[in-house]
Amino acid sequence: MTNLLVDCQILNKKLFNIQLYPMKNFLFLLLQFLSLIGIAQHTFSIVAVDSITGEVGSAGATCGDSIIWPGTPGAYLISDIIPGIGAIHTQSYHNYTNQANANLRMTLGDSPGQIINWLVSNDVASNPTIRQYGVVDLNSGSPRSAAYTGSNCFNYKNHILGPNYAIQGNILLGQEILDSMEVRFNSNNGCLSEKLMAAMQGANVIGADTRCFDEGTSSLSAFLRVAMPNDHPDTIHLDLNVAGTLPGIEPIDELQIKYDNWKANNPNDCSLLSQQTPINTETIKVVVYPNPTNNIINVSISNKKATKIVVTDILGKSIYEKDIKSNNLPFQFNLSELATGIYVLSLLNGDSVVATKKIKLK
């Protein structure tokens, strides 16, 4: 199965342009083949919300396009935005039924964490280990985020959570792709669309999706979408898609061109930032020490209430939880029974992730 998947990308555009379209029987068989192995092994993506403006955003890319996956819009198919509420990405062996179920759960009021738990328990093929999810919502101005990376997604795989965003990927060059997306997103001081575009540029690396290394690009298709609170789901504020490009053309660069053109025609896109006051400007400071460590870890918190500490492995599996009753003293716990490697410490306020730190056990 691995060799079959690795690849769909080697069934590249040149092969399809020469052979596919005159061969209707081959096309039929190919579509059947893709449905069996799971099209849209979507690679890197981000969902995010802005509690100031009420915007909901979604962006991503993959080494697949509308030629490799006939009848699809490329990476765009994983994007699911519910204006004024939140966004969901259902990726890795993307399944339309799982995505529809996720949308329904969000519409019914489930939190991001509850949505993912439901999806894992009710996977349409009873195999959640091959799925990857990223979910965010506005939660009346107190954003929540959650993500899930199944153990059988293709390496490299992982996700990163922030208070108002979830970044996830599989078949990646490495952790640096996700880290670069996060740094670009957080360091950009613009509106949500600018931050999402910056995050996508953070993954503009040859072979970010390793299947595209020989193509000389990060991916083959990319998208960027942002909805205002009162938008209709089918006609949102910003809706850009690069369903495919000519060989060797970087789709994130093409997405940037489309975005720059859109901005030129929408000069007031970020005006809401200067017109409104943030709902919550309180920040959180977290100190984890020593880090790296081989046993005892200390956590010091200031400036914002946190109700729980959760430590997960790189697959998102919870391995340690501790309720927080006071923020006045450092917290200490023993991780000596864990294997050497990278772990993620998350601070939660209710269901909302308010801060994350990486822990390295040596």
NORJO-V197175 format. One record per backbone hydrogen bond with DSSP energy under -1.0 kcal/mol. CO is the residue of the C=O (numbers start at 0). NH is the residue of the N-H. E is the energy in kcal/mol with one decimal. If there is no record, write none. Layout:
CO,NH,E ; CO,NH,E
This chain:
0,4,-2.3 ; 1,5,-2.8 ; 4,7,-2.7 ; 9,11,-2.1 ; 11,15,-2.1 ; 12,16,-2.9 ; 13,17,-1.6 ; 14,18,-2.5 ; 15,19,-1.7 ; 19,22,-1.9 ; 22,26,-2.3 ; 23,27,-2.4 ; 24,28,-2.4 ; 25,29,-2.7 ; 26,30,-2.5 ; 27,31,-2.0 ; 28,32,-2.4 ; 29,33,-2.9 ; 30,34,-2.1 ; 31,35,-1.4 ; 32,36,-2.1 ; 33,37,-1.6 ; 39,41,-2.8 ; 42,169,-1.4 ; 43,60,-2.3 ; 44,167,-2.1 ; 45,58,-2.4 ; 46,165,-2.3 ; 47,56,-3.5 ; 49,53,-2.4 ; 54,49,-2.3 ; 55,226,-2.9 ; 56,47,-1.9 ; 57,224,-2.7 ; 58,45,-3.0 ; 59,222,-2.2 ; 60,43,-1.5 ; 61,63,-1.6 ; 61,219,-3.0 ; 61,220,-1.7 ; 64,68,-2.8 ; 68,71,-1.8 ; 73,76,-1.7 ; 74,77,-1.8 ; 75,78,-1.7 ; 79,87,-2.6 ; 81,84,-2.3 ; 81,85,-1.9 ; 84,137,-2.6 ; 85,81,-3.1 ; 86,135,-2.1 ; 87,79,-1.1 ; 88,133,-1.8 ; 90,131,-2.7 ; 94,98,-2.1 ; 95,99,-2.5 ; 96,100,-2.5 ; 97,101,-2.3 ; 98,102,-2.3 ; 99,103,-2.2 ; 100,104,-2.4 ; 101,105,-2.2 ; 102,106,-2.4 ; 103,107,-2.0 ; 104,109,-2.4 ; 105,108,-1.3 ; 110,114,-2.6 ; 111,115,-2.2 ; 112,116,-2.4 ; 113,117,-2.3 ; 114,118,-2.5 ; 115,119,-2.7 ; 116,120,-1.9 ; 117,121,-1.6 ; 122,125,-1.6 ; 126,129,-1.3 ; 127,130,-1.7 ; 128,151,-2.3 ; 130,149,-2.7 ; 131,90,-3.2 ; 132,147,-2.3 ; 133,88,-2.7 ; 134,145,-2.3 ; 135,86,-2.0 ; 136,143,-1.9 ; 138,141,-1.3 ; 143,136,-2.1 ; 145,134,-2.8 ; 147,132,-2.5 ; 149,152,-1.7 ; 153,170,-2.3 ; 155,171,-2.0 ; 157,168,-2.1 ; 159,166,-2.8 ; 163,48,-2.0 ; 164,161,-2.6 ; 165,46,-2.1 ; 166,159,-3.1 ; 167,44,-2.2 ; 168,157,-2.0 ; 170,209,-1.9 ; 173,176,-1.6 ; 174,178,-2.5 ; 175,179,-2.4 ; 176,180,-1.9 ; 177,181,-2.3 ; 178,182,-2.6 ; 179,183,-2.4 ; 180,184,-2.3 ; 181,185,-2.6 ; 182,186,-2.2 ; 183,187,-1.0 ; 190,194,-2.2 ; 191,195,-2.5 ; 192,196,-2.2 ; 193,197,-2.2 ; 194,198,-2.1 ; 195,199,-2.1 ; 196,200,-2.0 ; 197,201,-1.3 ; 199,202,-1.4 ; 200,203,-1.5 ; 202,204,-2.4 ; 204,207,-2.3 ; 207,172,-1.8 ; 208,211,-2.9 ; 209,212,-1.4 ; 211,216,-1.5 ; 212,215,-1.2 ; 216,206,-2.5 ; 217,208,-1.7 ; 220,61,-1.8 ; 221,241,-3.4 ; 222,59,-1.6 ; 223,239,-2.8 ; 224,57,-2.5 ; 225,237,-2.5 ; 226,55,-2.0 ; 227,230,-1.8 ; 231,234,-1.8 ; 237,225,-2.3 ; 239,223,-2.2 ; 241,221,-1.8 ; 242,65,-1.8 ; 245,248,-2.2 ; 249,253,-1.8 ; 250,254,-2.5 ; 251,255,-2.2 ; 252,256,-2.1 ; 253,257,-2.2 ; 254,258,-2.7 ; 255,259,-3.0 ; 256,260,-2.3 ; 257,261,-2.3 ; 258,262,-2.9 ; 259,263,-2.0 ; 260,264,-1.1 ; 265,268,-1.8 ; 267,270,-1.8 ; 269,272,-1.4 ; 271,275,-1.4 ; 284,301,-1.6 ; 286,299,-2.7 ; 288,297,-2.6 ; 292,361,-2.5 ; 294,334,-3.1 ; 296,332,-2.1 ; 297,288,-2.1 ; 298,330,-3.2 ; 299,286,-2.4 ; 301,284,-1.9 ; 306,323,-2.5 ; 307,347,-2.8 ; 308,321,-2.4 ; 309,345,-3.4 ; 310,318,-3.1 ; 310,319,-1.4 ; 311,343,-2.7 ; 312,315,-2.1 ; 316,312,-2.0 ; 319,310,-2.9 ; 321,308,-3.0 ; 330,298,-3.0 ; 332,296,-2.5 ; 334,337,-1.9 ; 340,360,-2.9 ; 342,358,-3.2 ; 343,311,-2.6 ; 344,356,-2.7 ; 345,309,-2.6 ; 346,353,-2.8 ; 346,354,-1.1 ; 347,306,-3.1 ; 347,307,-1.6 ; 348,351,-1.6 ; 351,348,-2.9 ; 354,346,-2.9 ; 356,344,-3.7 ; 358,342,-3.1 ; 359,292,-2.3 ; 360,340,-1.6
